[in-house]
Amino acid sequence: MKIHFLLSVLIILSFQSNLNAQTVSEIGPNFPGNHSISGTSTINATPYNFFDQSVHIQFIYTASEIMQGGANQAYNIDSIGWYVMNQIGGSLLNYTIKMKNTLSTHANVYDNNGLTTVRNPSSLLPATDTAWYMIPLTNSFMWDGTSNLLIDVCWGVNLGNTATGSIRQFNQGMIAERIFEKNNFNNMCSLPISATALSKPYVRLAGTCANTNTIITDSICSGQSYLFNGNLYSTTGVYTDTFQSSIGCDSMVSLDLKTVNSFTTILDENICSDTSYTFAGQILTQNGTYIDTLQTAGNCDSIIQLNLFFVSIDTTITKSGNNYTANQNNAQYQWYDCMFTFQYVNTQTFNPTNFGQFIVTLNYKGCLDTSECMGYYLPESVKNVGANPALSSYQIIPNPALNYIKIKGCEPNTEIKIYNMTGTLVQRNNTQNDQQVPIESLPKGIYLIQIDNSYWSKFYKE
């Protein structure tokens, strides 16, 4: 049985009271660094300042600062606040706020890529108190819980200006914490910025926590069960439960469970008798049934059954009269002379029409073998025939011969077979109109000649 231990913690959380789901991060007085109140002069461009008629400013808060300020997970920011110490002398026109999750840690280079507008351009009225001045956002922004947060603020062009408006701020040494530009004539919101300063304002980021959806993908073997949120599951399916964190955020957990069946694979293998078969680390040389048990990726059994058969071939030949029959049935056959010079029939039985020695090659279930050499020999009466026997109506001249012989009394296109004295057919021809038979390719020796499958004679090749 499988148990997902993370779910045990989530189960405990599900029984807690539904607390307020509001998340607030305050980055300010409790943070290390140099703390101050911004001035109202032109050199102190801040996100709450009436001296400058148009300001464009960026600053970055790190993920660790946001978490230290009170956030404990990703959440939707729906309002932002500055800690006001001195009120502005009038409304800030077209006050716009943009945000983005970023990997940058300090606002010393202008970043205009991927910004999300969270407060559409509209007037920002003066605060009514000296405290946190919370500004509702037109569109909430999802801080992802791990990235740093870049905030871009701009306004302008105001109709007038006074040396009013100051907020609390801090810095952590000689590191640029904000980048800005300001102007009393042109709207800076669409323009790049490059001036830097050390401090960034106290900020209060309020919102609601982000619901999470976690998918657990797992598998069990057939017959096993899976413990999820106190329930046992043993079949394939998607099972979902919703839990609640200590700050009231929903956390949906889905279990995508697969049931993996154990299975058996059967292998039928025929191999040649002069070989071996490697299976499960063993070298097999005998017929039999062999079993190996493996495990799948889900640790389920996978059984492999090998039915192994070693193929033996019967290479013997049975002779009956002039018929030669291979004793191995259901094979592929090919008959040759013993020197593999001539190829004959590809049937199980061979009836040679020539004297000589023969073998058969066999292909049985993919295995190859060859029979012993069998002879179909010339009768002694044929071997002992003389040159130009008296009973023959044919005469061979010249005899001995070097390049050709001529057969007198032979009709054109008569079949001529020439054998050596072992009975092997070495040449086959049909006579031409001049009754000549070329023999220049034959080695020196005595040869038997059969004319028209009937008459035998003998000649000597020089």
GUTI-409714 format. One record per residue (C-alpha): x, y, z. Coordinates in steps of 0.02 Angstrom, whole numbers, padded with zeros to 5 digits, always signed. Example, Ala and Ser with C-alpha at 12.3 -4.5 7.8 and 13.67 -1.06 7.14 Angstrom:
2
+00615-00225+00390/+00684-00053+00357/
//
This chain:
462
+00000+00000+00000/+00066+00172-00047/+00047+00322+00071/+00081+00501+00015/+00145+00582+00176/+00123+00763+00115/-00063+00733+00117/-00060+00695+00303/-00006+00874+00336/-00137+00942+00217/-00271+00840+00303/-00229+00923+00469/-00239+01094+00386/-00412+01056+00319/-00485+01049+00495/-00424+01223+00546/-00541+01372+00554/-00567+01475+00397/-00459+01623+00445/-00451+01786+00350/-00370+01752+00181/-00293+01927+00176/-00105+01933+00151/-00004+02087+00195/+00181+02119+00176/+00252+02276+00258/+00429+02320+00207/+00488+02464+00316/+00539+02506+00494/+00588+02331+00548/+00711+02308+00406/+00897+02338+00426/+00976+02489+00342/+00971+02678+00349/+00795+02746+00374/+00742+02923+00331/+00601+03037+00275/+00608+03093+00096/+00630+03278+00067/+00512+03387-00032/+00645+03461-00145/+00670+03419-00327/+00814+03300-00291/+00699+03181-00195/+00589+03104-00328/+00476+02978-00240/+00309+02896-00282/+00222+03028-00174/+00290+03202-00211/+00206+03360-00273/+00362+03463-00310/+00386+03380-00480/+00244+03396-00605/+00290+03230-00693/+00390+03086-00619/+00434+02912-00682/+00515+02797-00554/+00557+02612-00528/+00613+02512-00375/+00631+02327-00332/+00586+02228-00177/+00666+02057-00162/+00569+01899-00128/+00655+01881+00041/+00600+02058+00088/+00420+02020+00040/+00423+01858+00140/+00505+01945+00288/+00371+02078+00278/+00233+01951+00310/+00194+01851+00153/+00219+01663+00165/+00170+01611-00011/+00119+01680-00179/-00031+01795-00175/-00133+01920-00275/-00084+02099-00233/-00239+02210-00244/-00177+02370-00157/-00013+02458-00123/+00029+02587+00011/+00163+02716+00048/+00197+02776+00226/+00151+02961+00210/+00235+03090+00323/+00185+03251+00232/+00034+03274+00120/+00047+03325-00061/-00017+03496-00109/-00136+03431-00243/-00188+03280-00346/-00061+03183-00448/-00133+03170-00623/-00132+03009-00724/-00056+02915-00578/-00007+02745-00651/+00068+02590-00570/+00144+02440-00658/+00222+02281-00589/+00320+02127-00644/+00404+01975-00568/+00590+01989-00601/+00758+01909-00565/+00842+02079-00546/+00885+02131-00367/+00918+02318-00385/+00835+02455-00487/+00990+02529-00567/+00942+02491-00749/+00776+02540-00827/+00667+02388-00866/+00518+02413-00981/+00492+02232-01032/+00340+02132-00979/+00265+02261-00862/+00083+02236-00809/-00024+02391-00780/-00107+02367-00610/-00174+02546-00587/-00243+02628-00741/-00199+02813-00764/-00310+02917-00650/-00289+03055-00521/-00218+03012-00350/-00293+03123-00214/-00191+03178-00062/-00192+03063+00088/-00307+03106+00232/-00188+03053+00370/-00006+03031+00414/+00006+02842+00403/-00003+02704+00273/-00090+02774+00120/-00167+02622+00033/-00200+02640-00153/-00321+02513-00229/-00262+02432-00390/-00370+02425-00545/-00304+02250-00582/-00233+02134-00451/-00057+02067-00481/+00000+01890-00446/+00166+01887-00355/+00232+01713-00387/+00311+01686-00216/+00490+01665-00276/+00533+01809-00393/+00580+01986-00345/+00449+02121-00374/+00480+02273-00485/+00362+02421-00459/+00349+02559-00590/+00258+02723-00541/+00228+02877-00647/+00115+03030-00658/+00098+03194-00749/+00087+03322-00804/+00016+03411-00650/-00054+03586-00672/+00058+03656-00535/+00183+03607-00402/+00230+03646-00222/+00366+03581-00108/+00249+03457-00024/+00236+03270-00004/+00358+03158+00089/+00363+02973+00137/+00469+02856+00241/+00611+02767+00150/+00767+02663+00183/+00928+02606+00102/+01055+02471+00137/+01217+02554+00089/+01289+02628-00067/+01180+02528-00186/+01059+02611-00306/+00885+02563-00252/+00782+02667-00373/+00796+02738-00547/+00696+02891-00601/+00670+03042-00711/+00565+03199-00677/+00508+03349-00776/+00393+03498-00753/+00340+03511-00936/+00333+03338-01017/+00243+03180-00966/+00380+03056-00918/+00270+02900-00912/+00317+02838-01085/+00499+02890-01077/+00650+02790-01017/+00735+02837-00854/+00917+02835-00799/+00949+02939-00641/+00978+02834-00484/+00961+02859-00297/+01003+02754-00144/+00837+02741-00051/+00674+02654-00089/+00509+02689-00001/+00426+02590+00137/+00291+02489+00050/+00136+02394+00105/+00075+02258-00015/-00098+02193+00028/-00198+02059-00060/-00274+01887-00052/-00179+01725-00056/-00174+01626-00217/-00261+01460-00221/-00148+01318-00274/-00181+01161-00374/-00061+01016-00350/-00067+00861-00460/+00011+00701-00395/+00042+00569-00528/+00075+00394-00465/+00045+00213-00506/+00014+00050-00413/+00021-00130-00468/-00138-00227-00495/-00200-00289-00325/-00117-00148-00226/-00201+00003-00146/-00155+00186-00122/-00193+00289+00035/-00249+00465-00009/-00331+00581+00119/-00384+00435+00226/-00458+00336+00082/-00390+00181-00004/-00397+00177-00194/-00356+00024-00301/-00419+00072-00474/-00362+00195-00607/-00438+00368-00587/-00417+00550-00536/-00459+00585-00354/-00469+00764-00290/-00477+00846-00119/-00471+01028-00064/-00375+01084+00090/-00357+01252+00175/-00198+01336+00236/-00180+01430+00400/-00221+01594+00310/-00377+01526+00228/-00312+01489+00053/-00380+01340-00042/-00256+01207-00092/-00327+01080-00214/-00234+00916-00226/-00274+00793-00366/-00211+00615-00371/-00193+00546-00547/-00181+00361-00510/-00139+00226-00636/-00159+00040-00603/-00025-00061-00692/-00066-00242-00732/+00063-00378-00715/+00083-00468-00881/+00163-00623-00956/+00258-00626-01121/+00280-00795-01207/+00426-00819-01326/+00433-00970-01441/+00610-00987-01507/+00681-01115-01629/+00870-01112-01643/+00996-01224-01730/+01067-01370-01633/+01247-01313-01650/+01214-01145-01563/+01162-01084-01390/+01033-00960-01323/+01063-00827-01190/+00914-00795-01077/+00909-00705-00908/+01098-00716-00896/+01101-00903-00933/+01175-00991-01084/+01048-01124-01136/+01093-01278-01239/+00942-01391-01211/+00758-01392-01257/+00642-01331-01119/+00531-01197-01044/+00622-01059-00949/+00548-00919-00841/+00615-00746-00797/+00526-00618-00686/+00563-00434-00715/+00492-00273-00643/+00412-00131-00740/+00445+00052-00705/+00304+00043-00577/+00388-00106-00491/+00255-00225-00554/+00298-00403-00605/+00327-00440-00789/+00348-00627-00825/+00438-00689-00980/+00414-00871-01028/+00536-00944-01155/+00488-01103-01247/+00654-01155-01323/+00674-01290-01456/+00840-01339-01534/+00817-01387-01716/+00903-01547-01774/+00910-01590-01959/+00909-01767-02028/+01042-01763-02165/+01026-01944-02219/+00969-01995-02394/+00873-02151-02446/+00912-02226-02618/+00780-02326-02711/+00831-02374-02886/+00888-02214-02967/+00787-02107-02845/+00875-02016-02701/+00759-01951-02561/+00808-01833-02418/+00738-01907-02257/+00706-01736-02177/+00526-01685-02211/+00456-01508-02227/+00623-01428-02273/+00685-01329-02419/+00796-01435-02532/+00928-01404-02664/+01025-01542-02751/+01201-01516-02819/+01346-01618-02882/+01471-01647-02743/+01585-01508-02807/+01439-01385-02808/+01473-01358-02993/+01300-01403-03056/+01133-01362-02974/+00990-01482-02997/+00812-01495-02931/+00745-01418-02769/+00626-01560-02724/+00640-01688-02583/+00670-01829-02709/+00800-01821-02847/+00806-01936-02998/+00973-01900-03082/+00984-01922-03270/+01173-01910-03268/+01301-02018-03186/+01400-01936-03046/+01400-01893-02860/+01263-01789-02778/+01224-01700-02615/+01073-01605-02551/+01071-01447-02445/+00927-01428-02321/+00848-01274-02243/+00736-01327-02099/+00660-01194-01985/+00798-01074-02032/+00939-01197-01997/+01055-01258-02135/+01144-01425-02159/+01210-01535-02299/+01198-01721-02332/+01343-01837-02366/+01397-01861-02545/+01298-01998-02635/+01357-02081-02797/+01262-02129-02954/+01408-02217-03039/+01441-02277-03214/+01420-02463-03236/+01582-02559-03261/+01521-02610-03433/+01518-02427-03482/+01688-02391-03405/+01764-02535-03502/+01692-02488-03671/+01825-02470-03803/+01853-02328-03921/+01734-02342-04071/+01653-02504-04013/+01603-02621-04152/+01418-02613-04111/+01417-02425-04122/+01356-02339-04278/+01463-02187-04233/+01648-02154-04254/+01751-02026-04156/+01896-01943-04245/+02030-01894-04211/+02065-02003-04060/+02173-01950-03969/+02112-01770-03992/+02173-01599-03936/+02045-01462-03974/+01893-01550-04044/+01821-01717-04092/+01708-01756-04239/+01573-01889-04225/+01540-01972-04391/+01365-02037-04418/+01291-01911-04296/+01145-01800-04346/+01155-01614-04311/+01090-01557-04141/+01119-01727-04060/+01149-01718-03871/+01326-01764-03820/+01377-01796-03638/+01558-01816-03585/+01606-01899-03419/+01772-01921-03332/+01819-02095-03273/+01742-02064-03100/+01572-02043-03184/+01559-01855-03162/+01475-01760-03303/+01603-01631-03360/+01529-01567-03523/+01365-01567-03615/+01344-01511-03797/+01234-01526-03948/+01324-01567-04111/+01335-01437-04248/+01312-01461-04434/+01496-01509-04452/+01475-01643-04315/+01616-01563-04214/+01620-01555-04022/+01748-01434-03942/+01853-01512-03802/+01997-01387-03782/+01939-01343-03603/+01952-01523-03540/+02107-01577-03445/+02216-01712-03519/+02149-01887-03490/+02029-02024-03539/+01844-01981-03559/+01683-02076-03590/+01561-02002-03715/+01374-02039-03722/+01286-02002-03886/+01101-01970-03890/+01082-02051-03715/+01113-02221-03794/+01284-02254-03867/+01445-02252-03770/+01623-02233-03829/+01792-02178-03761/+01920-02051-03817/+02086-01983-03757/+02114-01795-03732/+02294-01743-03766/
//
